[in-house]
Amino acid sequence: MFRNFCLSCLLVIGSTLLLPLSLIAQDQGANRKGIDFFEAKIRPMLVTHCYECHSAGAAAKNKLKAGLFLDSREGMQMGGESGPAVVPGKPEESLLISALRHEDLEMPPKGKLEEELIGHFVKWVEMGAPDPREGGEVVTSPKINIEAGRSHWAFQPLTSPLPPDVGGDGWAQTPIDQFILHRLTTAGITPNPLAEPQVLIRRTYFDLIGLPPTPEQLSRHLVRFELDSKAAYEELIDELLASEHYGERWGRHWLDVVRFAESNGYAFDGDRPNAWHYRDFVIKALNSDMPYNEFIRQQIAGDLLADVNAPTSGAAQVSLNTLAATGYLVAGPYTTQQTQKERERSRYEQLDDIVNTLGTSLLGLTMGCSRCHDHKFDPLPMYDYYNLAACFADVGFSDTGINMQPEQFRELKAAYDAAHAPLVAAQTKYEQETLPGQFEQWLTTLTPTVVAPTAKLTLSEWHHAGPFAGENFEQAFANEFDPEKGVDLAATYVLGDSTIKWTPQPEWKDDTVHNTFNGDNAANYIFRVIESEEDQAISLSLGSDDAIKVWVNGQEAIAKLVGRAAAAGQESVQVPIRKGRNELLMKVVNGGGPSGFYFAATPVQLQKVEGIGSWWHVGPFPAANFDLAFSEVFAPEKGIDTAAAYDDGKLKWTEQPDWKDGEAHNDKLTGT
């Protein structure tokens, strides 16, 4: 998880600012003015807003936050878990100032200080952060001692202590009984007598399989107990251990530990229809008395051990069981609703979930703390946490198929191939001997289908400008570079140390993929003029590598943040053009490697249809969630009556004469 750095006062954020901290300790005599300023303006604010959680007093009460002391010069110099708080003379680089301004963290958390007070801190840092306070050595976080950690009792190998001598009265029948009886005797408690057979049978049933015995089962075992209670009890244990219900009874405890569920969690909580395979693996493992080391080995690395192309049905069943074991790794919550910006964070949440589950289920340790810092209680450095997380970097969330009847499949495949062979041969002969000539003949009969200059529509040659680099792919897509503010083909754009100009591209023909752009995380712009003798609509077929935006006469026609290789027909949109000059601007944003575009335009044959009235609207009709809103049948679906009212008269049909066809109507519908 991401730690919530909501400290009561000022949290130091950066660990990369390694500063000459001795600069903070100014010569006090030479900086009397600065010291007076500190005493008058800075110290009172630190006492009021910071010392509660960042002082020696806070440490004494076990309330120190982030290892940060702000009640001494030495504490300010040392900083907290992440480094020093100020850069003397440079307030814009000082993390303390950033926190006070609520630029990242929001300190103090109870509310931002007044701008005048923040200005005092800025001025103090500009003066070199003079600080007359004296203090003892600042206590830093203790370092992890691996050897000392190994000596903790929890990490010692199991031993077999000698059972205490409790006499020979017969109550203690096993070494464990000896320990129990010794403790009871020490406490002055008389042990209970042996349970009656009927009670013992019911207890054993509930303990081992979680179900009561049926009357018939109880009667059968009571008869055996009358003959030989010891042998009958052993037979009862063996019978219940062999029951399929044994794995069901005890497997659920392991499933709880490894956070097993049959849905994804989060708000949408989609079903996992194949999750039961892992549940059944656990049940089968317990019922078959699988060795513990193999039980763990398959759950951690079953995907590497299984043969997904098993040659026999028996081997396929083994592979299925081994693959199912890896449900251990991905049994945790997983959101399927992610934006581009959320994917990386979500991926690290998945890895953290895997590492935490491994720690709690197999090591008996909580490991999540080590995601952000060395563990404060257990010998787990952050370095080891990320090494372990890296072991599972290739683990993904997906379904895997296995051919469960490979022998039958091979027979059916052979029969299919034999029956299909004549067809394949005939197709091959046609493609090699007949089709080439027919294709050449067909080409001679074609007329151009791309939009060529005509009396009604003329497309000018393309012009290109770019690349315009962004900080990353998403920023390059979202950023409004100069060409988006208005195209001037004579303009020169300055971007860092380089200049960019519009260049004509007469060789760029329509209806062809052009992989000619360059620049990683960069935008390329292409521009052309469309002359039309009348108002009309055209259909654009577009392709891009990667993301794309298109404007016609300054109006956005399409915007798609995607990653892909350019191909024909990836996007299709109809746009209106007016009589005379029309301007088309396309932005293609490349994530990395080569990049390009595809463009084709076709006039839309419009035919006016008489008698179509205005749109009418009614809503919103609320539902419990998105899925119910889609599936529920609301009143208008049962019959249209524009005079009707719904929801106690709150919802009525309204005519919308301004909603024109062929146009996008954004933000016209409300409700969530």
C-alpha positions in Angstrom: 0.0 0.0 0.0 1.0 3.6 -0.4 1.7 5.1 3.0 -0.4 8.0 4.0 2.1 10.7 4.8 -0.5 12.8 6.7 1.7 13.9 9.5 0.6 16.5 12.0 3.1 19.0 10.8 5.9 19.1 8.3 7.0 15.9 6.6 10.2 15.8 4.7 9.6 14.3 1.2 12.7 13.8 -0.8 15.5 11.4 -0.2 17.6 12.7 -3.2 18.6 16.1 -1.7 21.9 15.4 -0.2 22.9 18.8 1.1 25.8 20.5 2.8 23.8 20.7 6.0 26.5 22.5 7.9 25.3 25.6 6.0 22.3 25.6 8.3 24.5 26.2 11.3 25.4 29.8 10.6 27.9 31.8 12.6 25.5 33.2 15.2 27.4 36.3 15.9 27.6 37.2 12.2 23.9 36.6 11.7 22.2 38.3 14.6 19.5 39.7 12.4 18.6 36.2 11.1 18.6 34.7 14.6 16.3 37.5 15.8 14.0 36.8 12.8 14.0 33.1 13.7 13.1 33.8 17.3 10.3 36.2 16.4 8.7 34.5 13.4 9.8 30.9 13.1 10.2 29.3 16.5 6.7 30.2 17.7 5.2 28.6 14.6 7.2 25.4 15.1 6.2 25.2 18.7 2.5 25.8 17.9 2.2 23.6 14.8 5.0 21.1 14.8 6.4 20.1 18.2 3.4 17.9 19.1 4.6 15.3 16.6 8.2 16.3 15.8 10.1 16.9 19.0 11.9 15.0 21.8 8.7 15.4 23.8 6.7 13.6 21.1 9.4 10.9 21.0 9.1 10.4 24.8 5.4 9.8 24.4 5.9 7.4 21.4 4.2 10.0 19.2 7.2 11.0 17.0 6.1 11.0 13.3 8.4 10.0 10.4 11.5 10.2 12.6 11.6 14.0 12.2 12.8 16.3 15.0 12.1 20.0 14.5 12.9 21.2 18.0 16.7 21.5 17.5 19.1 22.6 14.8 20.6 19.1 14.8 17.1 17.6 14.2 16.5 20.0 11.3 19.8 19.1 9.8 19.3 15.3 10.2 15.7 15.4 8.8 13.3 12.5 9.0 13.0 9.2 7.2 13.4 10.9 3.8 16.1 13.5 4.3 16.6 17.2 5.3 13.9 19.7 5.4 15.4 22.8 3.9 18.0 23.9 1.3 19.5 27.1 2.8 19.1 30.0 0.5 16.8 28.1 -1.9 13.1 28.1 -0.7 11.9 26.7 -4.1 14.0 23.6 -3.5 13.1 23.3 0.2 10.7 20.5 1.0 9.5 22.3 4.1 8.3 25.2 2.0 6.6 22.9 -0.5 4.8 21.1 2.4 3.6 24.4 3.9 2.3 25.6 0.5 0.3 22.3 0.2 2.0 21.6 -3.2 2.3 17.9 -2.5 1.8 17.2 1.2 -0.6 19.3 3.2 1.2 20.4 6.4 0.0 21.3 8.9 -2.8 18.7 8.2 -5.4 20.7 10.1 -5.2 23.5 7.6 -2.9 25.6 5.5 -1.1 28.5 7.2 -1.8 32.0 6.1 0.3 33.2 3.2 1.9 35.8 5.4 3.2 33.1 7.8 4.4 30.9 4.9 6.2 34.0 3.6 8.1 34.2 6.9 9.4 30.7 6.4 10.4 31.5 2.8 12.3 34.6 4.0 14.0 32.6 6.7 15.2 30.0 4.2 16.4 32.8 1.9 18.5 34.1 4.9 20.2 30.8 5.1 17.9 29.2 7.7 19.8 30.6 10.8 19.0 28.5 13.9 20.4 29.2 17.3 18.9 26.1 19.0 21.2 23.6 20.6 20.3 19.9 21.1 21.8 16.6 21.8 22.5 13.9 19.2 19.4 13.2 17.2 18.2 9.6 17.5 17.8 8.0 14.1 15.9 4.9 13.2 17.7 1.8 14.3 19.4 -0.2 11.6 18.3 -3.8 11.0 20.6 -6.4 12.5 20.0 -9.6 10.5 22.0 -11.8 12.9 20.2 -10.4 15.9 16.9 -11.1 14.1 17.8 -14.7 13.5 18.1 -15.2 17.2 14.5 -14.3 17.8 12.5 -17.3 19.1 10.1 -17.1 16.2 12.9 -17.9 13.8 14.4 -20.8 15.8 14.0 -24.4 14.5 11.4 -26.5 16.2 12.6 -28.7 19.0 11.1 -31.7 20.8 11.1 -30.9 24.6 11.0 -33.7 27.0 7.4 -34.3 28.3 7.1 -33.7 32.1 6.7 -36.7 34.4 3.0 -36.7 35.5 2.8 -40.1 37.1 1.0 -43.2 35.9 -2.7 -42.7 36.7 -3.5 -43.5 33.0 -5.2 -40.1 32.1 -2.2 -39.0 30.0 -2.2 -41.3 26.9 0.1 -39.2 24.7 3.0 -36.8 25.2 0.7 -33.9 24.6 -1.6 -35.2 27.3 1.4 -35.1 29.7 2.0 -31.4 29.1 -1.7 -30.7 29.5 -2.0 -32.7 32.7 1.2 -31.1 34.1 -0.3 -27.6 33.6 -3.6 -28.6 35.1 -1.9 -30.1 38.1 0.2 -27.0 38.6 -2.9 -24.8 38.5 -4.7 -27.1 40.9 -7.3 -28.2 38.4 -8.7 -31.7 38.2 -8.8 -33.0 34.6 -12.2 -34.0 33.1 -12.9 -37.6 32.8 -12.8 -39.4 29.5 -15.8 -38.4 27.3 -18.6 -40.9 26.6 -18.4 -42.6 23.2 -21.4 -40.8 21.8 -19.8 -37.4 22.8 -16.4 -38.4 21.5 -17.8 -39.5 18.2 -19.7 -36.2 17.7 -16.6 -34.2 18.7 -14.4 -36.0 16.2 -16.9 -35.5 13.4 -17.1 -31.8 14.0 -13.4 -31.4 14.4 -12.3 -33.3 11.3 -15.1 -32.7 8.7 -17.2 -30.0 10.3 -20.4 -32.0 10.1 -22.4 -34.0 12.6 -22.7 -37.8 12.2 -25.9 -39.1 10.9 -28.0 -41.4 13.2 -26.9 -44.4 11.2 -23.2 -43.4 11.4 -23.5 -42.8 15.1 -25.1 -46.1 15.7 -22.5 -48.0 13.7 -19.6 -46.4 15.6 -21.2 -47.0 19.0 -21.4 -50.7 18.2 -17.7 -50.8 17.5 -16.9 -48.8 20.6 -18.6 -51.4 22.7 -16.3 -54.1 21.3 -13.0 -52.2 21.4 -13.1 -48.5 22.1 -9.4 -47.9 21.2 -9.5 -49.7 17.9 -12.9 -48.1 17.1 -11.6 -44.6 17.8 -8.6 -45.2 15.4 -11.0 -46.5 12.7 -13.2 -43.4 13.2 -10.2 -41.1 12.7 -9.0 -43.0 9.6 -12.5 -43.0 8.1 -12.9 -39.2 8.6 -9.5 -38.4 7.3 -10.4 -40.3 4.2 -13.6 -38.3 3.7 -13.7 -35.7 1.0 -15.3 -33.4 3.6 -12.0 -33.3 5.5 -10.4 -31.2 2.8 -13.5 -29.0 2.6 -13.5 -28.5 6.3 -9.8 -27.6 6.7 -9.1 -26.1 3.3 -11.3 -23.1 4.1 -8.9 -22.0 6.7 -6.0 -21.8 4.2 -8.3 -20.1 1.7 -9.1 -17.4 4.3 -5.3 -16.9 4.9 -4.6 -16.5 1.2 -7.6 -14.1 0.7 -9.4 -16.4 -1.8 -12.6 -15.0 -3.3 -14.7 -15.7 -6.4 -14.9 -12.1 -7.5 -12.5 -9.3 -8.2 -13.5 -6.9 -5.4 -13.6 -3.1 -5.7 -16.7 -1.3 -6.8 -17.4 -3.4 -9.9 -16.7 -6.7 -8.2 -16.8 -8.8 -11.3 -17.1 -12.6 -11.1 -14.2 -14.9 -11.4 -15.9 -17.9 -13.0 -12.8 -20.1 -12.9 -11.6 -19.3 -9.4 -13.0 -22.6 -8.1 -10.1 -24.5 -9.7 -7.8 -23.1 -7.0 -10.3 -23.9 -4.2 -10.5 -27.5 -5.5 -6.7 -27.7 -5.6 -6.5 -26.9 -1.9 -9.2 -29.4 -1.1 -7.6 -32.2 -3.1 -4.2 -31.4 -1.6 -5.5 -31.9 1.9 -7.4 -35.0 1.0 -4.5 -36.6 -0.8 -2.1 -35.7 2.1 0.2 -33.8 -0.3 3.6 -33.0 1.3 3.7 -29.5 2.6 6.8 -28.5 0.5 5.1 -29.7 -2.7 1.9 -27.9 -1.6 3.8 -24.6 -1.4 6.0 -25.3 -4.4 3.0 -25.7 -6.7 1.3 -22.6 -5.5 4.3 -20.3 -6.0 5.6 -21.8 -9.3 2.9 -24.1 -10.7 2.8 -22.2 -14.0 6.5 -23.1 -14.5 6.0 -26.7 -13.5 3.0 -27.5 -15.5 3.0 -28.9 -19.1 0.2 -27.1 -20.9 0.7 -29.4 -23.9 0.5 -32.6 -21.9 0.5 -35.7 -24.2 -2.0 -37.8 -22.2 -5.3 -37.2 -20.3 -3.6 -38.2 -17.1 -0.8 -35.8 -17.6 -3.2 -33.1 -18.5 -5.1 -33.6 -15.3 -1.9 -33.2 -13.3 -1.0 -30.1 -15.3 -4.4 -28.6 -14.6 -4.1 -29.2 -10.9 -0.6 -27.7 -10.9 -1.7 -24.7 -12.8 -4.7 -24.2 -10.6 -2.4 -24.0 -7.6 -1.1 -20.7 -8.8 -4.4 -19.2 -8.0 -2.6 -18.6 -4.7 -0.7 -15.7 -6.3 -3.7 -13.9 -7.9 -6.5 -14.6 -5.4 -6.5 -11.1 -4.1 -8.6 -8.1 -5.2 -8.0 -6.9 -8.7 -9.7 -3.9 -10.4 -10.6 -4.3 -14.1 -11.6 -0.7 -14.4 -8.3 1.2 -15.0 -7.4 4.3 -16.8 -4.0 4.6 -18.6 -2.6 6.6 -15.6 -3.8 4.0 -13.1 -2.2 0.9 -14.7 1.3 1.3 -13.2 0.0 2.0 -9.7 -2.5 -0.8 -9.9 0.3 -3.2 -11.1 2.4 -2.4 -8.0 -0.7 -2.9 -5.8 -1.0 -6.4 -7.3 2.7 -7.2 -6.6 2.4 -5.8 -3.0 -0.6 -8.0 -2.5 1.3 -11.1 -3.6 4.3 -10.3 -1.4 2.1 -9.5 1.6 0.2 -12.8 1.2 3.4 -14.8 0.9 4.7 -13.2 4.1 1.6 -13.7 6.2 0.7 -17.2 4.9 4.2 -18.8 4.7 6.5 -16.7 6.9 4.1 -15.5 9.6 5.3 -11.9 8.9 3.7 -8.8 7.7 5.9 -7.4 4.9 3.9 -4.4 3.7 5.8 -2.0 5.9 9.0 -2.7 4.0 7.5 -1.3 0.8 8.3 2.2 2.1 11.1 1.7 4.6 13.0 -1.0 6.5 10.7 -2.9 8.8 10.6 -1.4 12.2 10.1 -4.7 14.1 11.1 -7.6 12.0 14.5 -8.1 10.2 13.2 -7.2 6.8 15.0 -4.4 4.9 13.2 -2.6 2.0 15.9 -4.0 -0.3 14.7 -7.5 0.3 11.0 -6.5 -0.1 11.7 -5.3 -3.7 13.9 -8.2 -4.5 11.1 -10.5 -3.5 8.5 -8.4 -5.5 10.8 -8.6 -8.5 10.5 -12.4 -8.4 6.8 -12.1 -9.3 7.1 -9.3 -11.9 5.9 -11.6 -14.7 2.9 -12.8 -12.8 -0.3 -11.8 -14.6 -4.0 -12.1 -14.2 -5.5 -14.3 -17.0 -7.1 -17.6 -17.8 -5.1 -20.5 -19.2 -6.5 -23.3 -21.3 -5.4 -26.9 -21.3 -6.4 -29.7 -23.7 -7.8 -32.2 -21.3 -8.2 -35.0 -23.9 -5.1 -34.8 -26.0 -5.4 -38.4 -27.3 -8.9 -37.8 -28.6 -7.9 -34.4 -29.9 -5.0 -36.0 -31.9 -7.4 -38.5 -33.5 -10.0 -35.9 -34.4 -7.3 -33.5 -35.7 -5.9 -36.3 -37.9 -9.3 -37.0 -39.3 -10.0 -33.3 -39.9 -6.7 -32.8 -41.6 -7.3 -35.8 -43.9 -10.8 -34.5 -44.8 -9.5 -31.0 -45.2 -6.4 -31.9 -47.3 -8.3 -31.9 -50.7 -9.8 -28.5 -50.0 -6.4 -27.1 -49.0 -4.9 -28.5 -52.2 -7.7 -27.0 -54.3 -7.4 -23.6 -52.6 -3.6 -23.6 -53.0 -3.9 -24.5 -56.7 -6.5 -21.7 -57.3 -4.4 -19.1 -55.5 -1.3 -20.0 -57.4 -2.7 -20.7 -60.9 -6.0 -18.9 -61.3 -6.2 -16.0 -58.9 -3.2 -13.9 -60.0 -4.6 -13.5 -63.5 -8.1 -12.7 -62.3 -6.7 -10.2 -59.8 -4.8 -8.4 -62.6 -7.9 -8.4 -64.7 -10.0 -7.0 -61.8 -7.5 -4.2 -61.2 -8.0 -3.0 -64.8 -11.8 -2.5 -64.2 -11.5 -0.5 -61.0 -12.1 3.3 -60.7 -10.3 5.3 -58.0 -12.2 5.1 -54.7 -10.1 7.7 -52.8 -11.3 11.3 -52.9 -9.6 13.0 -55.8 -9.8 16.7 -56.7 -13.2 17.2 -58.2 -15.4 20.1 -59.1 -17.0 19.8 -55.6 -14.2 18.7 -53.3 -10.5 19.4 -53.5 -7.9 18.2 -51.0 -4.6 20.0 -50.9 -1.2 18.4 -50.2 -0.2 17.6 -46.6 2.1 19.8 -44.5 4.0 18.4 -41.5 5.4 19.9 -38.3 7.1 18.0 -35.5 8.1 16.2 -33.4 7.0 18.2 -30.3 8.3 16.2 -27.3 6.4 15.9 -24.1 7.5 14.7 -20.6 5.7 11.4 -21.2 3.2 9.8 -23.6 0.1 11.0 -21.7 1.4 14.6 -21.4 2.3 14.8 -25.0 -1.3 13.8 -25.9 -2.8 16.2 -23.5 -0.5 19.2 -24.0 -1.7 21.9 -26.4 1.3 22.6 -28.5 1.5 25.7 -30.7 -0.1 24.2 -33.9 -3.3 23.6 -31.9 -3.6 27.3 -31.2 -3.8 28.1 -34.9 -2.0 26.9 -38.0 0.4 29.3 -39.7 2.4 27.4 -42.4 5.0 30.2 -42.3 5.5 29.9 -38.6 8.7 28.7 -36.8 8.2 27.0 -33.5 10.9 27.0 -30.8 11.0 23.9 -28.6 14.0 23.9 -26.3 17.2 24.1 -28.4 15.5 23.2 -31.6 13.2 24.9 -34.1 10.3 23.3 -36.0 8.8 24.5 -39.3 5.9 23.3 -41.5 7.2 21.3 -44.5 5.1 20.3 -47.6 4.7 16.6 -48.2 3.5 16.2 -51.8 4.4 12.5 -51.8 2.0 11.6 -49.1 -1.0 10.0 -50.9 -4.3 9.2 -49.3 -5.5 5.6 -48.5 -1.9 4.6 -47.6 -0.1 4.0 -44.3 2.8 6.4 -43.9 5.3 5.4 -41.2 7.4 8.6 -41.5 7.2 10.2 -38.0 9.9 10.1 -35.3 10.3 11.1 -31.7 9.4 9.2 -28.5 6.6 10.6 -26.3 6.2 13.2 -29.0 3.4 14.8 -31.1 3.5 15.2 -34.9 1.1 17.5 -36.6 -0.2 17.2 -40.2 -2.3 19.8 -41.9 -4.2 20.2 -45.2 -6.9 22.4 -46.7 -10.2 21.0 -48.1 -12.0 23.1 -50.7 -15.7 22.4 -51.2 -18.2 24.0 -53.5 -21.1 23.4 -51.1 -21.9 22.5 -47.6 -21.6 18.7 -47.2 -20.4 15.9 -45.0 -17.4 13.6 -45.5 -16.5 10.3 -43.9 -12.9 10.1 -42.6 -11.1 6.7 -42.2 -8.2 7.1 -39.9 -5.3 5.2 -38.5 -2.5 6.2 -36.1 0.6 5.0 -34.3 -0.1 5.7 -31.5 -2.7 8.2 -30.2 -4.7 10.6 -32.4 -6.6 13.8 -32.4 -8.3 15.5 -35.4 -9.8 18.9 -35.8 -11.9 20.2 -38.7 -12.3 24.0 -38.8 -11.1 24.1 -35.2 -13.7 21.6 -33.9 -12.4 18.4 -32.4 -13.7 15.5 -34.4 -12.0 12.6 -32.6 -9.5 12.1 -29.7 -8.2 8.6 -28.9 -5.4 7.9 -26.3 -4.3 4.4 -27.5 -1.2 2.5 -28.2 -1.0 0.6 -31.5 0.5 0.4 -35.0 -1.1 2.5 -37.7 -3.5 0.6 -40.0 -6.4 1.5 -42.2 -9.8 2.0 -40.7 -8.9 2.1 -37.1 -11.2 5.1 -36.5 -14.1 6.3 -38.6 -15.9 9.6 -38.2 -18.2 11.8 -40.2 -17.5 15.5 -40.2 -19.4 18.5 -41.7 -17.5 20.8 -44.0 -18.7 24.1 -45.3 -18.7 25.7 -48.7 -15.3 27.2 -49.4 -12.1 26.7 -47.4 -11.9 24.1 -44.6 -8.9 23.3 -42.5 -8.1 19.8 -41.2 -5.4 19.3 -38.5 -4.3 15.9 -37.3 -2.2 15.2 -34.2 -0.4 11.8 -33.9 1.3 11.1 -30.6 4.0 8.4 -30.6 5.0 6.5 -27.4 8.2 5.1 -28.9 9.8 3.7 -32.0 8.6 4.5 -35.6 5.2 6.3 -36.0 2.8 7.2 -38.8 -0.7 7.6 -39.9 -3.4 6.6 -42.4 -6.0 8.9 -44.0 -8.8 8.4 -46.5 -11.9 10.6 -47.1 -15.1 9.8 -48.8 -18.0 12.1 -49.6 -21.2 11.2 -47.8 -24.2 11.0 -50.0 -26.9 12.8 -48.0 -30.5 12.6 -48.8 -33.0 14.7 -47.0 -35.7 12.7 -45.3 -39.0 14.5 -44.8 -41.1 14.1 -41.8 -38.5 13.6 -39.1 -39.3 15.5 -36.0 -37.2 16.8 -33.1 -35.6 14.7 -30.5 -37.4 14.3 -27.1 -35.7 13.6 -23.8 -36.7 12.3 -20.4 -34.4 11.3 -17.4 -32.3 10.5 -15.5 -33.8 7.4 -14.1 -31.6 6.4 -11.1 -30.4 2.9 -10.4 -28.3 1.2 -7.7 -25.3 0.8 -9.9 -24.1 0.9 -13.5 -25.1 -2.7 -14.4 -28.6 -2.3 -13.1 -29.1 1.0 -14.9 -28.3 -0.9 -18.1 -30.4 -4.0 -17.5 -33.4 -2.5 -15.7 -36.5 -1.9 -17.8 -37.7 1.7 -17.0 -41.2 3.1 -17.8 -40.3 4.7 -21.3 -39.1 1.2 -22.5 -42.6 -0.2 -22.0 -44.3 2.4 -24.2 -43.7 6.0 -25.4 -46.1 8.7 -24.3 -44.6 12.2 -24.5 -47.4 13.5 -22.3 -46.5 11.1 -19.5 -44.7 12.0 -16.3 -42.6 9.7 -14.1 -41.1 9.6 -10.6 -44.1 11.5 -9.0 -44.1 14.1 -11.8 -40.4 14.9 -11.4 -39.5 13.6 -14.8 -41.3 14.7 -18.0 -40.6 14.5 -21.7 -39.1 17.7 -23.2 -38.6 18.5 -26.8 -35.1 19.3 -27.9 -35.2 21.2 -31.2 -31.6 22.2 -31.0 -30.3 18.6 -31.1 -29.2 18.4 -34.8 -28.3 15.1 -36.5 -24.7 14.6 -37.6 -23.3 16.5 -34.6 -21.9 15.3 -31.3 -24.0 16.4 -28.3 -21.7 16.3 -25.3 -22.8 17.1 -21.7 -26.5 17.0 -22.7 -27.4 13.9 -20.5 -27.0 14.0 -16.7 -27.1 11.5 -13.9 -24.8 8.9 -12.5 
